[in-house]
Amino acid sequence: MTSAPVRETAPARRVRWPSGWSPAPAVFVVLWSSAFIAGIPGVKAAPPLLLMFARFAVAGLLLGGYALVRRAPWPRGRALAHVAVAGLLIQAVQFGAFFSALGTGLPAAVVSLVQGLNPVVIVLAARFLGERIGAGQWLGFGLGLAGVVLAVADRVSLSASGVALCLLGLAGLSAGTLYQQRYVPRMDALSGTAVQLLVSAPVAGLAWLAIGPIRVSDWTAFGLSVGWMALVNSIAAFILLNRMLLRAPASRVSTLFFLTPAVTAVLAWSLAGQPLSPLAVAGLVLGGCGVLMANLATRRAI
């Protein structure tokens, strides 16, 4: 009996995105914004700094193990010190402050609003570092900032300590982003992010022991919140962020943060049942236009 001829399978085709376009920025914005949603039950179940300690430790160990399996190059010497400093600013200072602000009762939309001001801080600082900012990019920043304000204009509730913590978080994010791109612009996304998480974990833990109560009121909510933020926010989102920083100026990558307040509002509406107001919709559209304009003005692909 003659066997049927075996057909050769054609090699799998690689997905080719349209020229000049990548899904990475859109995916990053959604992943990053989801942290605020995951953090709402987390800060109700446990002290914010305990939540951050668990997030950093779990994500750092998992990502570090994966980096070892992939044989990723690890920073050494002076580069290791620079990676650690950037990580303490971006991870420990930013998230420790932002989630502590959530713990004071400040709404997630307000925290997202302050974080959304990061591009303005970045672009002002970038001018002093010699990065050229064109007129089209300035206009994009203006539209994006207007979108941020509109997205949360009807949800603002202020407290002095919460606002102070938000400003501290904003300073950590902006300073860390600029520091990393200046001193370790070619940092490996896997091993570098693992180092940043692992050096931030003991700092958050010591701060929690020093100033916070040792209690967890709901272990299920705590575990789910930590799991989501560790796997999705600390690993997936930061790998994307670090890879985008390798391929584009900090001022351009930072424009994506203009979208986080409006996207956070959409996630809160779809996942937590919070209504999406007309102002939030307008902020989403305006912020998106600002990001698009600022990105096109630089003529560089993320």
C-alpha positions in Angstrom: 0.0 0.0 0.0 1.4 3.3 -1.0 1.3 6.0 1.6 -0.1 9.4 0.8 2.5 12.0 0.1 3.4 14.2 3.0 2.8 17.9 2.4 5.5 20.3 3.5 4.1 22.9 5.8 4.9 26.4 5.0 6.8 28.4 7.6 4.7 30.3 10.0 4.3 33.9 8.9 5.4 36.6 11.3 2.8 39.2 12.1 3.7 42.4 10.4 2.2 45.6 11.8 1.7 48.6 9.6 4.8 50.6 8.9 5.6 53.0 11.8 3.0 51.4 14.1 3.4 49.1 17.1 0.8 47.7 19.5 3.2 48.1 22.4 2.1 51.6 23.5 -1.6 50.7 23.6 -0.9 47.5 25.5 1.3 49.4 27.9 -1.3 52.0 28.7 -4.0 49.3 29.5 -1.6 47.3 31.6 -0.3 50.3 33.5 -3.8 51.7 34.2 -5.0 48.4 35.5 -2.7 48.8 38.6 -5.0 51.5 40.0 -8.0 49.1 39.7 -6.1 46.2 41.3 -4.9 48.6 44.1 -8.3 49.6 45.3 -9.1 46.3 47.1 -5.5 45.9 47.9 -5.1 49.0 50.1 -8.4 48.2 51.8 -7.1 44.7 52.7 -3.6 45.6 53.9 -1.2 48.6 54.5 -0.1 50.1 51.2 3.6 49.6 51.9 3.1 46.0 52.8 1.2 45.6 49.5 4.2 47.2 47.7 6.7 45.0 49.6 4.9 41.8 48.5 4.5 43.1 44.9 8.2 44.0 44.5 9.4 40.8 46.2 7.1 38.4 44.2 7.7 40.1 40.9 11.5 40.5 41.5 12.0 36.8 42.3 9.9 35.7 39.3 11.5 38.0 36.8 15.0 37.4 38.2 14.5 33.6 37.8 13.2 34.1 34.2 16.2 36.4 33.4 18.6 33.6 34.6 16.8 31.0 32.5 17.1 33.3 29.5 20.7 34.0 30.4 20.1 37.8 30.2 23.1 40.0 30.8 23.1 41.4 34.4 24.3 44.9 35.2 27.7 45.1 37.0 29.8 47.6 38.8 28.8 51.2 38.2 25.9 50.2 35.9 24.4 48.1 38.6 24.5 51.1 41.0 22.7 53.3 38.4 20.1 50.6 37.7 19.5 50.3 41.5 19.1 54.1 41.9 16.7 54.4 39.0 14.7 51.4 40.4 14.4 52.9 43.8 13.0 56.1 42.3 10.7 54.5 39.8 9.5 51.6 42.0 9.9 52.3 45.7 9.3 56.1 45.7 6.7 56.2 43.0 4.5 53.3 43.9 5.1 53.5 47.6 3.9 57.1 47.5 1.0 56.7 45.0 -0.5 53.6 46.8 -0.1 55.3 50.2 -2.1 58.1 48.7 -4.8 55.6 47.8 -4.6 54.4 51.3 -5.5 57.8 52.6 -8.8 57.7 50.7 -7.7 59.7 47.7 -9.6 58.4 44.7 -7.7 56.4 42.1 -8.7 58.9 39.4 -6.9 61.7 41.3 -3.8 59.6 41.8 -3.9 58.9 38.1 -4.3 62.6 37.3 -1.1 63.5 39.2 0.8 60.6 37.6 -0.5 61.8 34.2 1.5 65.1 34.8 4.7 63.1 34.3 5.1 64.1 30.6 5.1 67.8 31.5 7.8 67.3 34.2 9.8 65.1 31.7 9.7 67.5 28.9 10.6 70.5 31.0 13.6 68.6 32.5 14.6 67.2 29.1 15.2 70.7 27.8 17.9 71.1 30.4 19.4 67.8 29.3 19.7 68.9 25.7 16.7 67.1 24.2 15.1 69.1 21.4 11.3 69.6 21.7 9.4 70.8 18.6 6.4 72.9 18.3 4.2 70.0 17.4 5.3 68.1 20.4 4.5 71.1 22.7 1.0 71.3 21.2 0.6 67.5 21.8 1.6 68.0 25.4 -0.9 70.8 25.8 -3.8 68.7 24.4 -2.7 65.7 26.5 -2.6 67.7 29.7 -6.1 69.1 28.9 -7.3 65.6 28.4 -5.9 64.5 31.8 -7.8 67.3 33.5 -11.0 66.6 31.7 -10.8 62.9 32.4 -11.0 63.3 36.2 -12.5 66.8 36.5 -15.7 65.6 38.1 -14.0 63.1 40.5 -11.6 65.3 42.4 -11.5 64.9 46.2 -8.5 66.3 47.9 -6.6 65.7 51.1 -3.3 67.4 52.1 -1.4 64.2 52.9 -2.8 62.4 49.8 -1.7 65.3 47.5 1.7 65.5 49.1 2.2 61.7 48.6 1.1 62.0 45.0 3.6 64.8 44.3 6.3 62.6 45.9 5.3 59.7 43.6 5.3 62.0 40.6 8.8 63.2 41.5 10.0 59.6 41.8 8.6 58.6 38.4 9.9 61.6 36.5 13.4 61.6 38.1 13.8 57.9 37.8 12.8 57.9 34.1 15.3 60.6 33.3 18.0 59.1 35.4 17.7 55.7 33.8 17.8 57.0 30.2 20.8 59.1 31.0 23.0 56.7 32.9 21.8 53.2 31.8 20.0 53.7 28.5 20.9 50.2 27.3 19.7 48.4 30.4 18.5 44.8 29.7 14.7 44.8 30.2 14.6 41.5 32.0 17.6 41.6 34.4 17.4 45.4 34.9 13.8 45.4 35.9 14.4 42.4 38.2 17.2 44.3 40.0 15.0 47.4 40.3 12.3 45.3 41.9 14.6 43.4 44.3 16.3 46.5 45.6 12.9 48.2 46.1 11.4 45.3 48.1 13.5 45.7 51.3 13.0 49.5 51.2 9.2 49.1 51.1 9.4 46.4 53.8 11.5 48.5 56.2 9.2 51.5 55.6 6.2 49.4 56.3 7.6 48.0 59.5 8.7 51.5 60.6 5.4 53.4 60.1 2.6 50.9 59.2 0.4 48.6 61.2 1.1 44.9 60.7 -2.3 43.5 59.6 -4.1 42.0 56.7 -7.9 42.1 56.9 -8.7 40.1 53.8 -6.1 37.6 52.6 -8.0 36.8 49.4 -8.2 40.4 48.2 -4.6 40.9 49.3 -3.4 37.9 47.3 -5.3 38.7 44.2 -4.1 42.3 44.2 -0.5 41.3 44.8 -0.7 38.7 42.1 -2.1 41.0 39.5 0.3 43.9 40.2 3.3 41.6 40.3 2.6 39.7 37.1 0.9 42.3 35.0 2.0 45.7 36.3 5.5 45.0 37.7 6.6 42.5 35.1 4.7 42.8 31.8 4.2 46.6 31.9 7.7 47.4 33.0 9.3 45.2 30.4 7.4 47.1 27.8 8.3 50.5 29.4 12.0 49.7 29.5 12.0 48.4 26.0 10.2 51.5 24.7 12.8 53.7 26.6 15.5 51.9 24.6 14.0 52.9 21.3 12.6 56.4 21.9 13.3 59.6 23.9 11.9 59.8 27.5 9.8 62.8 26.6 8.0 60.8 23.9 7.5 57.6 25.9 6.2 59.7 28.8 3.3 61.1 26.6 1.6 57.7 27.0 0.9 58.6 30.7 -1.5 61.3 29.4 -3.9 58.4 28.6 -3.8 56.6 31.9 -6.4 58.7 33.8 -9.0 58.3 31.0 -8.2 54.6 30.6 -8.4 54.1 34.3 -11.9 55.6 34.2 -12.9 53.2 31.4 -11.6 50.2 33.4 -13.3 51.4 36.6 -16.6 51.7 34.6 -16.3 48.3 32.9 -14.8 46.3 35.8 -15.9 48.1 39.0 -19.3 49.5 37.8 -18.3 53.1 38.2 -20.1 55.3 35.7 -18.1 56.8 32.8 -19.0 60.5 32.6 -19.1 62.6 29.5 -16.0 64.6 30.7 -14.1 61.3 31.1 -15.0 60.4 27.5 -13.9 63.8 26.3 -10.6 63.5 28.2 -10.0 60.1 26.6 -10.4 61.5 23.1 -8.5 64.7 23.8 -5.6 62.9 25.5 -5.4 60.4 22.7 -5.1 63.2 20.1 -2.4 64.8 22.2 -0.4 61.6 22.4 -0.8 61.0 18.7 0.3 64.5 17.8 3.3 64.5 20.2 4.4 61.1 18.8 4.1 62.0 15.2 6.0 65.2 15.7 9.1 63.3 16.8 9.2 61.1 13.7 10.5 58.1 15.7 8.8 54.8 16.2 8.3 53.3 19.6 
